[in-house]
Amino acid sequence: MAKYKSMLKSELAKAAGVSLPTFRRWLLSDQEELRQMGASPAAKILPPVAVRYLCEKYCIDID
């Protein structure tokens, strides 16, 4: 099991194989969940709990 750490949105977008604008569009549907996890829509860095959520939801492999 991967140990999740804080990541830049751009790093996570690259790991997902999409552009940053596309990744930001993906996050629009997750705004409320991310806000509850402590990630504001304008934040460049996502906390570990948000990284885990997004990796699991979008099947992103960061290992």
mmCIF file of the N, C-alpha and C atoms, coordinates in Angstrom:
data_MODEL
# 
_entry.id   MODEL 
# 
loop_
_atom_site.group_PDB 
_atom_site.id 
_atom_site.type_symbol 
_atom_site.label_atom_id 
_atom_site.label_alt_id 
_atom_site.label_comp_id 
_atom_site.label_asym_id 
_atom_site.label_entity_id 
_atom_site.label_seq_id 
_atom_site.pdbx_PDB_ins_code 
_atom_site.Cartn_x 
_atom_site.Cartn_y 
_atom_site.Cartn_z 
_atom_site.occupancy 
_atom_site.B_iso_or_equiv 
_atom_site.pdbx_formal_charge 
_atom_site.auth_seq_id 
_atom_site.auth_comp_id 
_atom_site.auth_asym_id 
_atom_site.auth_atom_id 
_atom_site.pdbx_PDB_model_num 
ATOM 1   N N  . MET A 1 1  ? 0.852   -1.190 0.000   1.00 0.00 ? 1  MET A N  1 
ATOM 2   C CA . MET A 1 1  ? 0.000   0.000  0.000   1.00 0.00 ? 1  MET A CA 1 
ATOM 3   C C  . MET A 1 1  ? 0.888   1.241  0.000   1.00 0.00 ? 1  MET A C  1 
ATOM 4   N N  . ALA A 1 2  ? 0.551   2.176  -0.848  1.00 0.00 ? 2  ALA A N  1 
ATOM 5   C CA . ALA A 1 2  ? 1.336   3.394  -0.973  1.00 0.00 ? 2  ALA A CA 1 
ATOM 6   C C  . ALA A 1 2  ? 1.141   4.300  0.227   1.00 0.00 ? 2  ALA A C  1 
ATOM 7   N N  . LYS A 1 3  ? 2.224   4.963  0.611   1.00 0.00 ? 3  LYS A N  1 
ATOM 8   C CA . LYS A 1 3  ? 2.135   5.974  1.658   1.00 0.00 ? 3  LYS A CA 1 
ATOM 9   C C  . LYS A 1 3  ? 1.976   7.314  0.947   1.00 0.00 ? 3  LYS A C  1 
ATOM 10  N N  . TYR A 1 4  ? 0.895   7.989  1.239   1.00 0.00 ? 4  TYR A N  1 
ATOM 11  C CA . TYR A 1 4  ? 0.579   9.228  0.543   1.00 0.00 ? 4  TYR A CA 1 
ATOM 12  C C  . TYR A 1 4  ? 1.208   10.416 1.246   1.00 0.00 ? 4  TYR A C  1 
ATOM 13  N N  . LYS A 1 5  ? 1.650   11.390 0.446   1.00 0.00 ? 5  LYS A N  1 
ATOM 14  C CA . LYS A 1 5  ? 2.222   12.622 0.961   1.00 0.00 ? 5  LYS A CA 1 
ATOM 15  C C  . LYS A 1 5  ? 1.595   13.793 0.222   1.00 0.00 ? 5  LYS A C  1 
ATOM 16  N N  . SER A 1 6  ? 1.810   14.969 0.732   1.00 0.00 ? 6  SER A N  1 
ATOM 17  C CA . SER A 1 6  ? 1.316   16.165 0.046   1.00 0.00 ? 6  SER A CA 1 
ATOM 18  C C  . SER A 1 6  ? 1.944   16.230 -1.342  1.00 0.00 ? 6  SER A C  1 
ATOM 19  N N  . MET A 1 7  ? 1.139   16.671 -2.295  1.00 0.00 ? 7  MET A N  1 
ATOM 20  C CA . MET A 1 7  ? 1.628   16.785 -3.672  1.00 0.00 ? 7  MET A CA 1 
ATOM 21  C C  . MET A 1 7  ? 1.075   18.029 -4.337  1.00 0.00 ? 7  MET A C  1 
ATOM 22  N N  . LEU A 1 8  ? 1.843   18.552 -5.263  1.00 0.00 ? 8  LEU A N  1 
ATOM 23  C CA . LEU A 1 8  ? 1.348   19.636 -6.099  1.00 0.00 ? 8  LEU A CA 1 
ATOM 24  C C  . LEU A 1 8  ? 0.285   19.075 -7.038  1.00 0.00 ? 8  LEU A C  1 
ATOM 25  N N  . LYS A 1 9  ? -0.695  19.886 -7.358  1.00 0.00 ? 9  LYS A N  1 
ATOM 26  C CA . LYS A 1 9  ? -1.711  19.454 -8.319  1.00 0.00 ? 9  LYS A CA 1 
ATOM 27  C C  . LYS A 1 9  ? -1.059  19.103 -9.649  1.00 0.00 ? 9  LYS A C  1 
ATOM 28  N N  . SER A 1 10 ? -0.046  19.853 -10.031 1.00 0.00 ? 10 SER A N  1 
ATOM 29  C CA . SER A 1 10 ? 0.631   19.589 -11.304 1.00 0.00 ? 10 SER A CA 1 
ATOM 30  C C  . SER A 1 10 ? 1.323   18.227 -11.297 1.00 0.00 ? 10 SER A C  1 
ATOM 31  N N  . GLU A 1 11 ? 1.892   17.827 -10.149 1.00 0.00 ? 11 GLU A N  1 
ATOM 32  C CA . GLU A 1 11 ? 2.529   16.512 -10.042 1.00 0.00 ? 11 GLU A CA 1 
ATOM 33  C C  . GLU A 1 11 ? 1.494   15.392 -10.174 1.00 0.00 ? 11 GLU A C  1 
ATOM 34  N N  . LEU A 1 12 ? 0.366   15.590 -9.526  1.00 0.00 ? 12 LEU A N  1 
ATOM 35  C CA . LEU A 1 12 ? -0.687  14.578 -9.579  1.00 0.00 ? 12 LEU A CA 1 
ATOM 36  C C  . LEU A 1 12 ? -1.284  14.492 -10.983 1.00 0.00 ? 12 LEU A C  1 
ATOM 37  N N  . ALA A 1 13 ? -1.433  15.628 -11.654 1.00 0.00 ? 13 ALA A N  1 
ATOM 38  C CA . ALA A 1 13 ? -1.930  15.639 -13.034 1.00 0.00 ? 13 ALA A CA 1 
ATOM 39  C C  . ALA A 1 13 ? -0.967  14.878 -13.939 1.00 0.00 ? 13 ALA A C  1 
ATOM 40  N N  . LYS A 1 14 ? 0.329   15.100 -13.752 1.00 0.00 ? 14 LYS A N  1 
ATOM 41  C CA . LYS A 1 14 ? 1.334   14.403 -14.555 1.00 0.00 ? 14 LYS A CA 1 
ATOM 42  C C  . LYS A 1 14 ? 1.263   12.898 -14.309 1.00 0.00 ? 14 LYS A C  1 
ATOM 43  N N  . ALA A 1 15 ? 1.108   12.497 -13.036 1.00 0.00 ? 15 ALA A N  1 
ATOM 44  C CA . ALA A 1 15 ? 1.002   11.071 -12.702 1.00 0.00 ? 15 ALA A CA 1 
ATOM 45  C C  . ALA A 1 15 ? -0.252  10.456 -13.322 1.00 0.00 ? 15 ALA A C  1 
ATOM 46  N N  . ALA A 1 16 ? -1.301  11.275 -13.475 1.00 0.00 ? 16 ALA A N  1 
ATOM 47  C CA . ALA A 1 16 ? -2.551  10.795 -14.080 1.00 0.00 ? 16 ALA A CA 1 
ATOM 48  C C  . ALA A 1 16 ? -2.475  10.787 -15.605 1.00 0.00 ? 16 ALA A C  1 
ATOM 49  N N  . GLY A 1 17 ? -1.461  11.440 -16.152 1.00 0.00 ? 17 GLY A N  1 
ATOM 50  C CA . GLY A 1 17 ? -1.298  11.480 -17.605 1.00 0.00 ? 17 GLY A CA 1 
ATOM 51  C C  . GLY A 1 17 ? -2.185  12.490 -18.297 1.00 0.00 ? 17 GLY A C  1 
ATOM 52  N N  . VAL A 1 18 ? -2.573  13.538 -17.558 1.00 0.00 ? 18 VAL A N  1 
ATOM 53  C CA . VAL A 1 18 ? -3.423  14.585 -18.135 1.00 0.00 ? 18 VAL A CA 1 
ATOM 54  C C  . VAL A 1 18 ? -2.792  15.949 -17.890 1.00 0.00 ? 18 VAL A C  1 
ATOM 55  N N  . SER A 1 19 ? -3.265  16.937 -18.632 1.00 0.00 ? 19 SER A N  1 
ATOM 56  C CA . SER A 1 19 ? -2.770  18.299 -18.436 1.00 0.00 ? 19 SER A CA 1 
ATOM 57  C C  . SER A 1 19 ? -3.341  18.882 -17.141 1.00 0.00 ? 19 SER A C  1 
ATOM 58  N N  . LEU A 1 20 ? -2.699  19.905 -16.640 1.00 0.00 ? 20 LEU A N  1 
ATOM 59  C CA . LEU A 1 20 ? -3.179  20.555 -15.423 1.00 0.00 ? 20 LEU A CA 1 
ATOM 60  C C  . LEU A 1 20 ? -4.586  21.137 -15.612 1.00 0.00 ? 20 LEU A C  1 
ATOM 61  N N  . PRO A 1 21 ? -4.892  21.793 -16.738 1.00 0.00 ? 21 PRO A N  1 
ATOM 62  C CA . PRO A 1 21 ? -6.273  22.279 -16.921 1.00 0.00 ? 21 PRO A CA 1 
ATOM 63  C C  . PRO A 1 21 ? -7.313  21.149 -16.901 1.00 0.00 ? 21 PRO A C  1 
ATOM 64  N N  . THR A 1 22 ? -6.977  20.020 -17.511 1.00 0.00 ? 22 THR A N  1 
ATOM 65  C CA . THR A 1 22 ? -7.898  18.874 -17.483 1.00 0.00 ? 22 THR A CA 1 
ATOM 66  C C  . THR A 1 22 ? -8.064  18.367 -16.064 1.00 0.00 ? 22 THR A C  1 
ATOM 67  N N  . PHE A 1 23 ? -6.972  18.255 -15.324 1.00 0.00 ? 23 PHE A N  1 
ATOM 68  C CA . PHE A 1 23 ? -7.031  17.790 -13.937 1.00 0.00 ? 23 PHE A CA 1 
ATOM 69  C C  . PHE A 1 23 ? -7.889  18.727 -13.088 1.00 0.00 ? 23 PHE A C  1 
ATOM 70  N N  . ARG A 1 24 ? -7.744  20.018 -13.306 1.00 0.00 ? 24 ARG A N  1 
ATOM 71  C CA . ARG A 1 24 ? -8.560  20.986 -12.556 1.00 0.00 ? 24 ARG A CA 1 
ATOM 72  C C  . ARG A 1 24 ? -10.045 20.793 -12.864 1.00 0.00 ? 24 ARG A C  1 
ATOM 73  N N  . ARG A 1 25 ? -10.372 20.473 -14.114 1.00 0.00 ? 25 ARG A N  1 
ATOM 74  C CA . ARG A 1 25 ? -11.775 20.203 -14.454 1.00 0.00 ? 25 ARG A CA 1 
ATOM 75  C C  . ARG A 1 25 ? -12.267 18.955 -13.734 1.00 0.00 ? 25 ARG A C  1 
ATOM 76  N N  . TRP A 1 26 ? -11.424 17.949 -13.624 1.00 0.00 ? 26 TRP A N  1 
ATOM 77  C CA . TRP A 1 26 ? -11.800 16.749 -12.869 1.00 0.00 ? 26 TRP A CA 1 
ATOM 78  C C  . TRP A 1 26 ? -12.154 17.120 -11.435 1.00 0.00 ? 26 TRP A C  1 
ATOM 79  N N  . LEU A 1 27 ? -11.369 18.028 -10.859 1.00 0.00 ? 27 LEU A N  1 
ATOM 80  C CA . LEU A 1 27 ? -11.553 18.377 -9.454  1.00 0.00 ? 27 LEU A CA 1 
ATOM 81  C C  . LEU A 1 27 ? -12.826 19.175 -9.183  1.00 0.00 ? 27 LEU A C  1 
ATOM 82  N N  . LEU A 1 28 ? -13.419 19.750 -10.212 1.00 0.00 ? 28 LEU A N  1 
ATOM 83  C CA . LEU A 1 28 ? -14.643 20.520 -10.015 1.00 0.00 ? 28 LEU A CA 1 
ATOM 84  C C  . LEU A 1 28 ? -15.749 19.676 -9.391  1.00 0.00 ? 28 LEU A C  1 
ATOM 85  N N  . SER A 1 29 ? -15.830 18.410 -9.787  1.00 0.00 ? 29 SER A N  1 
ATOM 86  C CA . SER A 1 29 ? -16.879 17.544 -9.233  1.00 0.00 ? 29 SER A CA 1 
ATOM 87  C C  . SER A 1 29 ? -16.568 17.098 -7.805  1.00 0.00 ? 29 SER A C  1 
ATOM 88  N N  . ASP A 1 30 ? -15.348 17.336 -7.367  1.00 0.00 ? 30 ASP A N  1 
ATOM 89  C CA . ASP A 1 30 ? -14.914 16.909 -6.032  1.00 0.00 ? 30 ASP A CA 1 
ATOM 90  C C  . ASP A 1 30 ? -14.689 18.086 -5.082  1.00 0.00 ? 30 ASP A C  1 
ATOM 91  N N  . GLN A 1 31 ? -15.121 19.276 -5.460  1.00 0.00 ? 31 GLN A N  1 
ATOM 92  C CA . GLN A 1 31 ? -14.830 20.473 -4.665  1.00 0.00 ? 31 GLN A CA 1 
ATOM 93  C C  . GLN A 1 31 ? -15.225 20.352 -3.203  1.00 0.00 ? 31 GLN A C  1 
ATOM 94  N N  . GLU A 1 32 ? -16.429 19.901 -2.938  1.00 0.00 ? 32 GLU A N  1 
ATOM 95  C CA . GLU A 1 32 ? -16.909 19.848 -1.558  1.00 0.00 ? 32 GLU A CA 1 
ATOM 96  C C  . GLU A 1 32 ? -16.115 18.832 -0.742  1.00 0.00 ? 32 GLU A C  1 
ATOM 97  N N  . GLU A 1 33 ? -15.867 17.657 -1.301  1.00 0.00 ? 33 GLU A N  1 
ATOM 98  C CA . GLU A 1 33 ? -15.080 16.650 -0.594  1.00 0.00 ? 33 GLU A CA 1 
ATOM 99  C C  . GLU A 1 33 ? -13.674 17.158 -0.305  1.00 0.00 ? 33 GLU A C  1 
ATOM 100 N N  . LEU A 1 34 ? -13.050 17.792 -1.286  1.00 0.00 ? 34 LEU A N  1 
ATOM 101 C CA . LEU A 1 34 ? -11.700 18.310 -1.102  1.00 0.00 ? 34 LEU A CA 1 
ATOM 102 C C  . LEU A 1 34 ? -11.664 19.427 -0.061  1.00 0.00 ? 34 LEU A C  1 
ATOM 103 N N  . ARG A 1 35 ? -12.674 20.268 -0.069  1.00 0.00 ? 35 ARG A N  1 
ATOM 104 C CA . ARG A 1 35 ? -12.745 21.348 0.921   1.00 0.00 ? 35 ARG A CA 1 
ATOM 105 C C  . ARG A 1 35 ? -12.818 20.757 2.331   1.00 0.00 ? 35 ARG A C  1 
ATOM 106 N N  . GLN A 1 36 ? -13.585 19.690 2.501   1.00 0.00 ? 36 GLN A N  1 
ATOM 107 C CA . GLN A 1 36 ? -13.699 19.039 3.809   1.00 0.00 ? 36 GLN A CA 1 
ATOM 108 C C  . GLN A 1 36 ? -12.379 18.395 4.229   1.00 0.00 ? 36 GLN A C  1 
ATOM 109 N N  . MET A 1 37 ? -11.533 18.081 3.254   1.00 0.00 ? 37 MET A N  1 
ATOM 110 C CA . MET A 1 37 ? -10.229 17.487 3.541   1.00 0.00 ? 37 MET A CA 1 
ATOM 111 C C  . MET A 1 37 ? -9.151  18.545 3.755   1.00 0.00 ? 37 MET A C  1 
ATOM 112 N N  . GLY A 1 38 ? -9.533  19.803 3.652   1.00 0.00 ? 38 GLY A N  1 
ATOM 113 C CA . GLY A 1 38 ? -8.589  20.887 3.887   1.00 0.00 ? 38 GLY A CA 1 
ATOM 114 C C  . GLY A 1 38 ? -7.895  21.412 2.646   1.00 0.00 ? 38 GLY A C  1 
ATOM 115 N N  . ALA A 1 39 ? -8.420  21.086 1.478   1.00 0.00 ? 39 ALA A N  1 
ATOM 116 C CA . ALA A 1 39 ? -7.829  21.560 0.231   1.00 0.00 ? 39 ALA A CA 1 
ATOM 117 C C  . ALA A 1 39 ? -8.755  22.581 -0.414  1.00 0.00 ? 39 ALA A C  1 
ATOM 118 N N  . SER A 1 40 ? -8.316  23.816 -0.461  1.00 0.00 ? 40 SER A N  1 
ATOM 119 C CA . SER A 1 40 ? -9.133  24.840 -1.105  1.00 0.00 ? 40 SER A CA 1 
ATOM 120 C C  . SER A 1 40 ? -8.990  24.709 -2.619  1.00 0.00 ? 40 SER A C  1 
ATOM 121 N N  . PRO A 1 41 ? -9.995  25.150 -3.383  1.00 0.00 ? 41 PRO A N  1 
ATOM 122 C CA . PRO A 1 41 ? -9.923  25.054 -4.845  1.00 0.00 ? 41 PRO A CA 1 
ATOM 123 C C  . PRO A 1 41 ? -8.708  25.778 -5.434  1.00 0.00 ? 41 PRO A C  1 
ATOM 124 N N  . ALA A 1 42 ? -8.246  26.842 -4.777  1.00 0.00 ? 42 ALA A N  1 
ATOM 125 C CA . ALA A 1 42 ? -7.119  27.615 -5.295  1.00 0.00 ? 42 ALA A CA 1 
ATOM 126 C C  . ALA A 1 42 ? -5.761  27.067 -4.857  1.00 0.00 ? 42 ALA A C  1 
ATOM 127 N N  . ALA A 1 43 ? -5.748  26.093 -3.955  1.00 0.00 ? 43 ALA A N  1 
ATOM 128 C CA . ALA A 1 43 ? -4.487  25.562 -3.429  1.00 0.00 ? 43 ALA A CA 1 
ATOM 129 C C  . ALA A 1 43 ? -3.687  24.859 -4.523  1.00 0.00 ? 43 ALA A C  1 
ATOM 130 N N  . LYS A 1 44 ? -2.382  25.053 -4.501  1.00 0.00 ? 44 LYS A N  1 
ATOM 131 C CA . LYS A 1 44 ? -1.510  24.362 -5.448  1.00 0.00 ? 44 LYS A CA 1 
ATOM 132 C C  . LYS A 1 44 ? -1.064  23.022 -4.895  1.00 0.00 ? 44 LYS A C  1 
ATOM 133 N N  . ILE A 1 45 ? -1.056  22.918 -3.557  1.00 0.00 ? 45 ILE A N  1 
ATOM 134 C CA . ILE A 1 45 ? -0.618  21.689 -2.903  1.00 0.00 ? 45 ILE A CA 1 
ATOM 135 C C  . ILE A 1 45 ? -1.813  21.007 -2.253  1.00 0.00 ? 45 ILE A C  1 
ATOM 136 N N  . LEU A 1 46 ? -1.928  19.703 -2.479  1.00 0.00 ? 46 LEU A N  1 
ATOM 137 C CA . LEU A 1 46 ? -3.007  18.922 -1.890  1.00 0.00 ? 46 LEU A CA 1 
ATOM 138 C C  . LEU A 1 46 ? -2.473  18.153 -0.678  1.00 0.00 ? 46 LEU A C  1 
ATOM 139 N N  . PRO A 1 47 ? -3.236  18.121 0.412   1.00 0.00 ? 47 PRO A N  1 
ATOM 140 C CA . PRO A 1 47 ? -2.797  17.362 1.588   1.00 0.00 ? 47 PRO A CA 1 
ATOM 141 C C  . PRO A 1 47 ? -2.860  15.851 1.319   1.00 0.00 ? 47 PRO A C  1 
ATOM 142 N N  . PRO A 1 48 ? -2.135  15.063 2.115   1.00 0.00 ? 48 PRO A N  1 
ATOM 143 C CA . PRO A 1 48 ? -2.099  13.613 1.881   1.00 0.00 ? 48 PRO A CA 1 
ATOM 144 C C  . PRO A 1 48 ? -3.469  12.950 1.792   1.00 0.00 ? 48 PRO A C  1 
ATOM 145 N N  . VAL A 1 49 ? -4.404  13.346 2.620   1.00 0.00 ? 49 VAL A N  1 
ATOM 146 C CA . VAL A 1 49 ? -5.734  12.726 2.593   1.00 0.00 ? 49 VAL A CA 1 
ATOM 147 C C  . VAL A 1 49 ? -6.428  12.990 1.258   1.00 0.00 ? 49 VAL A C  1 
ATOM 148 N N  . ALA A 1 50 ? -6.237  14.163 0.694   1.00 0.00 ? 50 ALA A N  1 
ATOM 149 C CA . ALA A 1 50 ? -6.832  14.489 -0.604  1.00 0.00 ? 50 ALA A CA 1 
ATOM 150 C C  . ALA A 1 50 ? -6.123  13.732 -1.730  1.00 0.00 ? 50 ALA A C  1 
ATOM 151 N N  . VAL A 1 51 ? -4.806  13.597 -1.618  1.00 0.00 ? 51 VAL A N  1 
ATOM 152 C CA . VAL A 1 51 ? -4.048  12.837 -2.621  1.00 0.00 ? 51 VAL A CA 1 
ATOM 153 C C  . VAL A 1 51 ? -4.535  11.388 -2.642  1.00 0.00 ? 51 VAL A C  1 
ATOM 154 N N  . ARG A 1 52 ? -4.717  10.803 -1.465  1.00 0.00 ? 52 ARG A N  1 
ATOM 155 C CA . ARG A 1 52 ? -5.199  9.417  -1.387  1.00 0.00 ? 52 ARG A CA 1 
ATOM 156 C C  . ARG A 1 52 ? -6.583  9.295  -2.029  1.00 0.00 ? 52 ARG A C  1 
ATOM 157 N N  . TYR A 1 53 ? -7.483  10.206 -1.689  1.00 0.00 ? 53 TYR A N  1 
ATOM 158 C CA . TYR A 1 53 ? -8.847  10.197 -2.232  1.00 0.00 ? 53 TYR A CA 1 
ATOM 159 C C  . TYR A 1 53 ? -8.815  10.249 -3.757  1.00 0.00 ? 53 TYR A C  1 
ATOM 160 N N  . LEU A 1 54 ? -8.035  11.169 -4.306  1.00 0.00 ? 54 LEU A N  1 
ATOM 161 C CA . LEU A 1 54 ? -7.990  11.342 -5.761  1.00 0.00 ? 54 LEU A CA 1 
ATOM 162 C C  . LEU A 1 54 ? -7.323  10.157 -6.450  1.00 0.00 ? 54 LEU A C  1 
ATOM 163 N N  . CYS A 1 55 ? -6.267  9.619  -5.850  1.00 0.00 ? 55 CYS A N  1 
ATOM 164 C CA . CYS A 1 55 ? -5.602  8.448  -6.434  1.00 0.00 ? 55 CYS A CA 1 
ATOM 165 C C  . CYS A 1 55 ? -6.556  7.265  -6.491  1.00 0.00 ? 55 CYS A C  1 
ATOM 166 N N  . GLU A 1 56 ? -7.322  7.084  -5.450  1.00 0.00 ? 56 GLU A N  1 
ATOM 167 C CA . GLU A 1 56 ? -8.267  5.966  -5.426  1.00 0.00 ? 56 GLU A CA 1 
ATOM 168 C C  . GLU A 1 56 ? -9.430  6.195  -6.392  1.00 0.00 ? 56 GLU A C  1 
ATOM 169 N N  . LYS A 1 57 ? -9.943  7.424  -6.439  1.00 0.00 ? 57 LYS A N  1 
ATOM 170 C CA . LYS A 1 57 ? -11.089 7.713  -7.314  1.00 0.00 ? 57 LYS A CA 1 
ATOM 171 C C  . LYS A 1 57 ? -10.718 7.626  -8.804  1.00 0.00 ? 57 LYS A C  1 
ATOM 172 N N  . TYR A 1 58 ? -9.546  8.166  -9.161  1.00 0.00 ? 58 TYR A N  1 
ATOM 173 C CA . TYR A 1 58 ? -9.169  8.232  -10.562 1.00 0.00 ? 58 TYR A CA 1 
ATOM 174 C C  . TYR A 1 58 ? -8.120  7.186  -10.956 1.00 0.00 ? 58 TYR A C  1 
ATOM 175 N N  . CYS A 1 59 ? -7.852  6.232  -10.066 1.00 0.00 ? 59 CYS A N  1 
ATOM 176 C CA . CYS A 1 59 ? -6.896  5.134  -10.352 1.00 0.00 ? 59 CYS A CA 1 
ATOM 177 C C  . CYS A 1 59 ? -5.535  5.683  -10.791 1.00 0.00 ? 59 CYS A C  1 
ATOM 178 N N  . ILE A 1 60 ? -5.012  6.612  -10.000 1.00 0.00 ? 60 ILE A N  1 
ATOM 179 C CA . ILE A 1 60 ? -3.707  7.203  -10.283 1.00 0.00 ? 60 ILE A CA 1 
ATOM 180 C C  . ILE A 1 60 ? -2.657  6.446  -9.480  1.00 0.00 ? 60 ILE A C  1 
ATOM 181 N N  . ASP A 1 61 ? -1.646  5.946  -10.161 1.00 0.00 ? 61 ASP A N  1 
ATOM 182 C CA . ASP A 1 61 ? -0.560  5.220  -9.503  1.00 0.00 ? 61 ASP A CA 1 
ATOM 183 C C  . ASP A 1 61 ? 0.612   6.172  -9.314  1.00 0.00 ? 61 ASP A C  1 
ATOM 184 N N  . ILE A 1 62 ? 0.940   6.469  -8.066  1.00 0.00 ? 62 ILE A N  1 
ATOM 185 C CA . ILE A 1 62 ? 2.042   7.392  -7.777  1.00 0.00 ? 62 ILE A CA 1 
ATOM 186 C C  . ILE A 1 62 ? 3.280   6.695  -7.266  1.00 0.00 ? 62 ILE A C  1 
ATOM 187 N N  . ASP A 1 63 ? 3.285   5.372  -7.263  1.00 0.00 ? 63 ASP A N  1 
ATOM 188 C CA . ASP A 1 63 ? 4.464   4.626  -6.790  1.00 0.00 ? 63 ASP A CA 1 
ATOM 189 C C  . ASP A 1 63 ? 5.572   4.637  -7.797  1.00 0.00 ? 63 ASP A C  1 
# 
